[in-house]
Structure formats: C-alpha cells, structure tokens
Amino acid sequence: MIPFHGESIIQALKRINVPILYIQATQAQWPEPKESIQLLKQCNPNFEMEKIDGPHHLHMTHVDRVSESVEKFIHKYVNRTEETAKL
C-alpha cells in the first residue's frame, strides 16, 4: 500500500465524487477523527455527518435509527439524481 502524505491526501479525497455519510456514535470506543472529518468536509461538498446517541456498534444496537439515517441520505441523492436526469 502506498502511504499518502499532505497534498496527496487532499488530491485523493477531491477525486471522491460521490456523497458520503459518516455516522458516528456518541459513545464511540475511539476519539473522534476531527482532522479526517475536516478534510472530508473541505474536499467533498456532499459529505454529511450524523451523530447518534449510543455505543460503538450502532448498527446492531440502534438499527432503526441508523437505517433511518441511511435511508434519508440515499433518498436525498437518488431524488437529486432523478431530477438532474430529467433536465
């Protein structure tokens, strides 16, 4: 694997041209990756972050809440794509 440094990270992130949803638990096992989140926000206008109150394994303990967030995110961008396709 080739390590990324400095400007190469930013250039790689700018090439990601799809929406990104980052779901974070409020009671996560690890510290919030603040620098990574800032870079993603800076490089991707369609980066969205949602914090859900719960432990690390939200997808198992808060299934409905996580599913709701993912479904809302997908519908937002599917609808936008469909509207663009009509033009």
QUIQUI-V41539 format. One record per residue. N is the residue number from 0. RES is the residue in three letters. PHI is phi as a letter, one per 20 degrees, with the letter a starting at -180 (none if undefined). NEAR is the number of other ideal C-beta (glycine too) atoms within 10 Angstrom. Layout:
n:N res:RES phi:PHI near:NEAR
n:N res:RES phi:PHI near:NEAR
This chain:
n:0 res:MET phi:none near:3
n:1 res:ILE phi:e near:5
n:2 res:PRO phi:f near:6
n:3 res:PHE phi:d near:12
n:4 res:HIS phi:c near:7
n:5 res:GLY phi:l near:7
n:6 res:GLU phi:f near:8
n:7 res:SER phi:f near:11
n:8 res:ILE phi:f near:14
n:9 res:ILE phi:f near:13
n:10 res:GLN phi:f near:11
n:11 res:ALA phi:f near:11
n:12 res:LEU phi:f near:17
n:13 res:LYS phi:f near:12
n:14 res:ARG phi:f near:9
n:15 res:ILE phi:f near:13
n:16 res:ASN phi:d near:8
n:17 res:VAL phi:d near:7
n:18 res:PRO phi:f near:16
n:19 res:ILE phi:c near:15
n:20 res:LEU phi:d near:16
n:21 res:TYR phi:d near:14
n:22 res:ILE phi:d near:17
n:23 res:GLN phi:c near:14
n:24 res:ALA phi:f near:19
n:25 res:THR phi:f near:11
n:26 res:GLN phi:d near:11
n:27 res:ALA phi:f near:14
n:28 res:GLN phi:f near:8
n:29 res:TRP phi:c near:7
n:30 res:PRO phi:f near:6
n:31 res:GLU phi:f near:12
n:32 res:PRO phi:e near:13
n:33 res:LYS phi:g near:8
n:34 res:GLU phi:f near:8
n:35 res:SER phi:f near:12
n:36 res:ILE phi:f near:14
n:37 res:GLN phi:f near:10
n:38 res:LEU phi:f near:16
n:39 res:LEU phi:f near:17
n:40 res:LYS phi:f near:14
n:41 res:GLN phi:f near:12
n:42 res:CYS phi:e near:17
n:43 res:ASN phi:c near:17
n:44 res:PRO phi:f near:8
n:45 res:ASN phi:d near:14
n:46 res:PHE phi:e near:17
n:47 res:GLU phi:c near:17
n:48 res:MET phi:c near:13
n:49 res:GLU phi:c near:15
n:50 res:LYS phi:e near:13
n:51 res:ILE phi:c near:18
n:52 res:ASP phi:f near:10
n:53 res:GLY phi:r near:17
n:54 res:PRO phi:e near:14
n:55 res:HIS phi:g near:13
n:56 res:HIS phi:e near:10
n:57 res:LEU phi:g near:21
n:58 res:HIS phi:f near:15
n:59 res:MET phi:d near:10
n:60 res:THR phi:e near:14
n:61 res:HIS phi:c near:18
n:62 res:VAL phi:g near:10
n:63 res:ASP phi:f near:7
n:64 res:ARG phi:f near:16
n:65 res:VAL phi:f near:18
n:66 res:SER phi:g near:11
n:67 res:GLU phi:f near:13
n:68 res:SER phi:f near:17
n:69 res:VAL phi:f near:14
n:70 res:GLU phi:f near:10
n:71 res:LYS phi:f near:12
n:72 res:PHE phi:f near:17
n:73 res:ILE phi:f near:12
n:74 res:HIS phi:f near:10
n:75 res:LYS phi:g near:14
n:76 res:TYR phi:e near:14
n:77 res:VAL phi:f near:10
n:78 res:ASN phi:f near:10
n:79 res:ARG phi:f near:12
n:80 res:THR phi:f near:11
n:81 res:GLU phi:f near:9
n:82 res:GLU phi:f near:9
n:83 res:THR phi:f near:8
n:84 res:ALA phi:f near:7
n:85 res:LYS phi:f near:6
n:86 res:LEU phi:f near:4
